[in-house]
Amino acid sequence: MRKADYGNIANTYDLSRPISEERLETWMNLISERIDSDRKIELLDLGCGTGRFSIPIANRLGYIVTGADNSEEMVLKARKKDEANLVEWDIQDATSLSYPDASFDAVFMSHLLHHVDNPSDIIEECYRVLRPGGTILNRYGSMENIREDPEHRFFPETIEIDEARTPTQEQVENIFRIAGFQMVSSKVLAEQPYPSPEVRLRGAELKFTSVLTLISQSAFENGLENFRKYILEKPNDHWLLEDKMTLTSGKKV
C-alpha cells in the first residue's frame, strides 16, 4: 500500500482541517457517552496527529490522555500546541505498541485504519492494551460514505487508491468483533465541516486529505481546476459543505 508522508503533511495539517467549536463539542459528547464512567479515565489517542482531539479530550472531559503517533513531526506539532502539558506524547507504531497489557480504559482513533496494510493488527493491539470493560472508539469516513464526496468526485484518481485501503462500516465492525470486542455499534453523523465551498477548496489546495498526496501532480491540478469551476457554477450547492463521519465503538468484556 502507498502511504502518505505525514512528515510533510504536518506543516499544514491544522490549517487545512479546521474544526468548529460546535463540531468539537459534538464529538466530545459522543466520546463521553460511549465511555460512560464516573472514575478517572486513562485514554490512548492512537494516531493522535497534531493533538486536535487529544488536547480537547484532556481539557474538556478531564481524562488522563496519552497521544501516540508514528510521525515525529506530527507529535512535535502536538507538543507545541499543548501549552498546559495536559497530554503525554509518544512516538509509537500502532501495530506494535510498547504499552503493557491492560494499560488504558479507552482507545480513541480518528482516520487511522486506512494508513496500514492490516488494520486488524491495530485493533488487536487496542484489545491488548485495554483493561476489561474498556472502550474502543474509531472515528472515520467509511468507503461507502466518502466515495461521492467532492475530493473523490473532482479527483477521480483517488477512488482506486481509497477503494484499496479504506474499510466500509461493516468491515470495521467485523474487525472489532474478530479481535474480541463485544457490543459493537456504529453511528453515522452528517457534518458540515466547511463554512463555505471556498474553505473546502482551500483545504484541497493544501492536500488536507492524505489521498491527495498520492495522486500525480497533473491529476491534482486538473482536479483543482474542476473544483474551482464547479464552485463558480454552483456556489450554493450544499453538497460542497457536507461530510459523513462514522463512529464505531466496542467493549472489551
Stockholm file with secondary structure:
# STOCKHOLM 1.0

chainA/1-253         MRKADYGNIANTYDLSRPISEERLETWMNLISERIDSDRKIELLDLGCGTGRFSIPIANRLGYIVTGADNSEEMVLKARKKDEANLVEWDIQDATSLSYPDASFDAVFMSHLLHHVDNPSDIIEECYRVLRPGGTILNRYGSMENIREDPEHRFFPETIEIDEARTPTQEQVENIFRIAGFQMVSSKVLAEQPYPSPEVRLRGAELKFTSVLTLISQSAFENGLENFRKYILEKPNDHWLLEDKMTLTSGKKV
#=GR chainA/1-253 SS CCCCCHHHHTTTHHHHSCCCHHHHHHHHHHHHHHHCCSSCCEEEEETCTTSTTHHHHHHHHCCEEEEEESCHHHHHHHHHHCTTCCEEEEECCTTSCCSCTTCEEEEEEESCGGGSSCHHHHHHHHHHHEEEEEEEEEEECCHHHHTTSHHHHHCTHHHHHHHHHCCCHHHHHHHHHHHTCEEEEEEEEEECCCSSHHHHHHHHHTTCSGGGGSSCHHHHHHHHHHHHHHHHHCTTCGGGTCEEEEEEEEECC
#=GC SS_cons         CCCCCHHHHTTTHHHHSCCCHHHHHHHHHHHHHHHCCSSCCEEEEETCTTSTTHHHHHHHHCCEEEEEESCHHHHHHHHHHCTTCCEEEEECCTTSCCSCTTCEEEEEEESCGGGSSCHHHHHHHHHHHEEEEEEEEEEECCHHHHTTSHHHHHCTHHHHHHHHHCCCHHHHHHHHHHHTCEEEEEEEEEECCCSSHHHHHHHHHTTCSGGGGSSCHHHHHHHHHHHHHHHHHCTTCGGGTCEEEEEEEEECC
//
